[in-house]
Amino acid sequence: MLIVTGATGRLGSLILDRLLERVPAEKVGISVRDVTKAAALAERGVRVRAGDFTEPDTLKLAFEGAERVLVISASIRGEAATAANIAAIDAARAAGARRVLYTSHQAASPASLFAPQPVHAATEEHLRRLGIPYTALRNGFYASTLELFLEAAIETGRLAAPLDGPVSWTSHEDLAEAAVLALTEDGVFDGVTPPLTAPRTLDFAGVAAILSRITGRTIERVVMEDEEWVAAMVADGMPRPAAAFLLTMFLASRKGEFDVTSPALESALGRPARSVEEVLEAAVRSR
């Protein structure tokens, strides 16, 4: 059985849609914290079981009969995230999985300025020591992150954010398809993958230019001081820890951590990856 964790999240739900195009539902199981959110998948014949990375005992039943397990990285922060990811990986191995897959990040590094990257690096290191075949999917930076800035930019005509650098904005849809290929086919990806990215990087000035073309109005890129921006986000309702967390993305991008691309994603998909223009056009249409 193929097991996917986090199957009701943004990436996980896309993965399940693609997976069920390739594999009969009775061969697919999911592990989710809230099974009520997966009722539609259960109706399609998917095995739905409760599992929580922070309560490892729940994963024994959730991963029962696993041949391969795709661990979508825990949606928590800091050392707790590392512990949660490792607990899921260990549970997959204990369940007899012959391969464990993990959604990492292209810039995974213990020295990264972006807060999630040391977590991904530590999880990858644990996978290396696991003693069974594994795949660490080094996903490009999720292009959906730009949606956080979209509304204000269009309403005010200003894309206001801290100083940044080029980023390999990559679509969830493409990364979901790559994950399904890695989960269902041998020889696609083994070990730590190359960066799975769209073919070019773009900074916020480039994003503003694209938004200007899409909307037909001028969107100005405005650079704010780091603390000024954090204070503005908090005043707008974002919790300070969340704003401080998001700031680390800018700190890392201005150091060039995300200014990396690779043909690996397009090669696996056998087609061009979605461009950031396509992602932004869809996001603007859905407003």
Buried (B, 14 or more C-beta within 10 A) or exposed (E): BBBBBBBBBBBBBBBBBBBBEBBEBEBBBBBBBEBEBBEEBBEBEBBBBBBBBBEBEBBEEBBBEBBBBBBBBBEBBEEEBBBBBBBBBBBBBEBEBEBBBBBBBBBBBEEBBBBBBBBBBBBBBBBEEBEEBBBBBBBBBBBBEBBEBBEBBBEEBBBBBBBBBBBBBBBBBBBBBBBBBBBBEEEBBEEBBBBBBBBEBBBBEBBBBBBBEBBEEEBEBBBBEBEEBBBBBBEEEBEEEEBBBBBBBBBBBBBEBBBBBBEBBBEBBEEEBBBBBBBBBBBBEEE
